[in-house]
Amino acid sequence: MENSNNSDENKITESNAFLRERFLYLISTVCGGKKCEIRMFENTKVVGAIKAIDLNFENVIIEDLKTPAPTSSKTAMLRTSDILTMHFQQTKDT
């Protein structure tokens, strides 16, 4: 019975490691200044380049933010709770 528990724990540990690796790969890929379109609440669409995501994944730092309003911002921080979707253009190397 103990071998079965160890086997289950090993599978869970391996699965967690795999998911963590994929998540870190995603973060490192999108935080390289990759341009994206972000849809927010009330159907607001903004465009910019993701520069960083905070440790708790609560805020995203966006560079060259373009909004529907006539103003734009060099750098902005968006709360992830306000973001509905993020769309990245696919390139040949992704």
N, C-alpha and C positions, 0 to 999 in steps of 0.2 A: 504493500500500500504506500509506503514511503517513497519508493521509486516512482510510482505514478504521480505523486505530489511534486517530486523534483522535476519530473518530465514536464508536467503542466507549468510549473514555475519557469523552467527554461524556455518553453514556447512563448510564454507571456513576455519574458525579458527580451527574447529575440524580436518579437513583434513590436514591442515598445522601442527598441533600438532602431529598427527599420523605419518606423513612423517618425521618430525624432530626426533621423538622418534626412528623410524626405522633406520634412518641415524646414530644417536648417538649409537645405539646398534651395528650397523655394524662396526663403527669406534672402539668402545671399544673391539669388538671381534677380529678384525684383528690386532690391535696394541698390542696384548699380546704376541708378538714374534712368531706369527703363520707363518710357512714356506709357501712360495708361489713361483711359477714360474712366471716371468714377461717377457712378450714379448714386445720389444721396436721396434722403427723404424729400417728399414733395416733388419728386421727379427732377430734381436739380442735377444737371450734368456739368462736371468740371473736368479739365484735362491738365495733366502735369506729369512730372517725373518723380518717382518715389526715391527718396534719399535715405530714409531710415524708418524703423519701426521700434517703438519703445519696448522695454523688457517685458511688460505685462500685456503687450499687444493691445493697448488702449488708444494709442495715438500713432498717426502716420505723418511723417514729415514729407511735404511735397515741395518741389522746386518748380519755378516757372508756372505757377498755377494760373490757369485761364478759366474764368467764370462767365456765366451769361451776362453779368453786369459789365459795364464798360471798363471797370478797373481790373487790374491783374496784380499778382503778388509775386515777388521774387522767391520768397519762402513762406510756407504756411503749415500749420499743424491741423490735421483733421482728426476728429474722434472716430474710432472704428465703430462705435455705436451709432454714428450718423451715416455710415457707409452701407449701402445695399449691395452693390456689385462693383467689381473692378475688372475692366476689360483691357487686356494687353494685346497689342498687335503681334502676330506671329512673324518671326523673322526666319531666315534660312538656317541660322545656327541654333534655333530652339526647337 
